[in-house]
Each structure stands twice: as C-alpha cells, then as structure tokens.
Amino acid sequence: MDEVKLERVKDPQGATETLMVTGSVTICEARDFRDALLATLEEVSEVRVDVSAISGIDLTGLQLLCSAHQSALRRGKNLHVYDGGNATFREAANGAGFQRHTGCPQDRACSCIWVEGES
C-alpha cells in the first residue's frame, strides 16, 4: 500500500480549502487523516476533500469522512468529497454500504457526501 499524503491547498479568496489526499487511507493513517480534516474545518467555512488520487481506503477512512461531514454540519460549515471518478474510492464506498439515496437523519441540509456522490 502507498503511504498517505495529505496536502492542504487554499483557494485564492481563502474561503475554501482543498485537502488533497493521495496514497492509501487506512486505520494506520487514521490519526493523521482525522487531524488534517479537523484542522481544515477549523480554519475555513468550506472544505473540499479530493480523494481522486487515492490508491486505497478502508472502512476507517470512510467513517472519518462521514464524521467530518457531520462535524461540518454541526459547525454550520460545508464539506464536499471530490472523487474524480476514482474507482478505488467508489468501490470501497459501495462495498461498505455507504452509497445511498438519502442522507442520514442529521443531514437536514441534504448535503450527504454519500448521496449521488460528487464526481
């Protein structure tokens, strides 16, 4: 498995930040991934997590994305996942049962990252 790399990139206006994720996101990298998600959410109102270049993700990584989205909602912020059609990400999300037609009960804003996933 490839080592995970997490890179934060701010847009020129500073309102949105992209967390670029490459490599493999597994339980071994959970702390670093969680810390990067939380730090990004602390600093901007809109976060885009780009997983288009990941080579692997396990259930822990998927759960962290879901938890980060719920944290963003509680803080009145937005979190979006961009997968760029990455088959590895989509297969992992589908295989773990994350893809759905409606969001969870906490998703009153209808912004669930697992509904009709962004591409």
C-alpha positions as CSV (number, residue, x, y, z in Angstrom):
1,M,0.0,0.0,0.0
2,D,1.1,3.5,-0.8
3,E,1.9,5.9,2.1
4,V,-0.8,8.5,2.6
5,K,0.0,12.1,1.7
6,L,-2.2,15.0,2.9
7,E,-1.8,18.4,1.4
8,R,-3.9,21.5,2.1
9,V,-4.5,24.0,-0.7
10,K,-6.3,27.3,-0.2
11,D,-8.2,28.9,-3.0
12,P,-7.1,32.5,-3.8
13,Q,-10.1,34.0,-2.0
14,G,-9.4,32.0,1.2
15,A,-13.0,30.8,1.8
16,T,-12.5,27.3,0.5
17,E,-9.6,24.9,1.2
18,T,-9.0,21.6,-0.6
19,L,-7.5,18.7,1.3
20,M,-5.7,16.7,-1.3
21,V,-5.4,13.0,-0.3
22,T,-3.1,10.6,-2.1
23,G,-1.9,7.1,-1.3
24,S,-3.8,4.7,0.9
25,V,-6.0,5.8,3.8
26,T,-6.3,3.0,6.3
27,I,-6.6,2.6,10.1
28,C,-2.8,3.1,10.3
29,E,-3.2,6.7,9.0
30,A,-6.4,7.4,10.8
31,R,-5.0,9.9,13.3
32,D,-3.2,12.0,10.6
33,F,-6.3,11.9,8.4
34,R,-8.6,12.9,11.2
35,D,-6.2,15.7,12.4
36,A,-6.0,17.1,8.8
37,L,-9.8,17.1,8.4
38,L,-10.4,18.8,11.7
39,A,-7.7,21.4,11.2
40,T,-9.0,22.3,7.8
41,L,-12.6,22.5,9.2
42,E,-11.3,24.9,11.9
43,E,-9.9,27.4,9.5
44,V,-12.4,27.7,6.6
45,S,-16.1,27.5,6.1
46,E,-15.9,25.3,3.0
47,V,-13.8,22.2,2.7
48,R,-13.3,20.1,-0.4
49,V,-11.7,16.7,0.2
50,D,-10.1,15.5,-3.0
51,V,-9.7,11.7,-3.0
52,S,-9.3,11.4,-6.8
53,A,-5.7,10.2,-6.4
54,I,-6.1,7.7,-3.5
55,S,-4.9,4.1,-4.1
56,G,-6.8,2.6,-1.2
57,I,-9.2,3.4,1.6
58,D,-10.6,1.2,4.3
59,L,-13.7,1.4,6.5
60,T,-11.9,3.7,9.0
61,G,-11.1,6.3,6.2
62,L,-14.7,6.2,5.0
63,Q,-16.0,6.6,8.6
64,L,-13.7,9.6,9.1
65,L,-15.1,11.3,6.0
66,C,-18.7,10.7,7.3
67,S,-17.8,12.0,10.7
68,A,-16.0,15.1,9.3
69,H,-19.2,15.9,7.2
70,Q,-21.3,15.6,10.4
71,S,-18.9,17.9,12.3
72,A,-19.0,20.4,9.5
73,L,-22.8,20.4,9.6
74,R,-22.8,21.0,13.3
75,R,-20.5,24.0,12.9
76,G,-22.5,25.5,10.0
77,K,-19.8,24.7,7.5
78,N,-19.7,22.7,4.3
79,L,-17.6,19.6,3.4
80,H,-17.6,18.1,0.0
81,V,-15.8,15.0,-1.3
82,Y,-14.5,15.0,-4.9
83,D,-13.6,11.6,-6.2
84,G,-13.0,12.4,-9.8
85,G,-14.4,9.0,-10.8
86,N,-11.8,7.1,-8.7
87,A,-12.9,3.5,-9.0
88,T,-11.0,2.5,-5.9
89,F,-12.9,5.1,-3.7
90,R,-16.2,4.3,-5.3
91,E,-15.8,0.5,-4.9
92,A,-14.8,0.9,-1.3
93,A,-17.8,3.2,-0.5
94,N,-20.2,0.9,-2.3
95,G,-18.7,-2.3,-0.8
96,A,-19.0,-0.8,2.7
97,G,-22.6,0.2,2.1
98,F,-22.0,4.0,2.2
99,Q,-23.6,4.9,-1.1
100,R,-27.3,5.8,-0.5
101,H,-30.3,7.6,-1.9
102,T,-31.0,9.8,1.1
103,G,-28.7,11.2,3.8
104,C,-28.7,10.3,7.5
105,P,-31.2,11.9,9.9
106,Q,-28.6,14.5,10.9
107,D,-28.3,15.7,7.2
108,R,-31.1,18.3,7.3
109,A,-29.3,20.3,4.6
110,C,-29.4,17.4,2.1
111,S,-25.7,17.6,1.6
112,C,-24.7,14.0,2.4
113,I,-21.4,13.1,0.8
114,W,-22.7,9.6,0.0
115,V,-25.8,10.6,-1.9
116,E,-25.2,10.7,-5.7
117,G,-21.5,11.1,-5.0
118,E,-19.8,14.1,-6.5
119,S,-17.5,13.3,-9.4
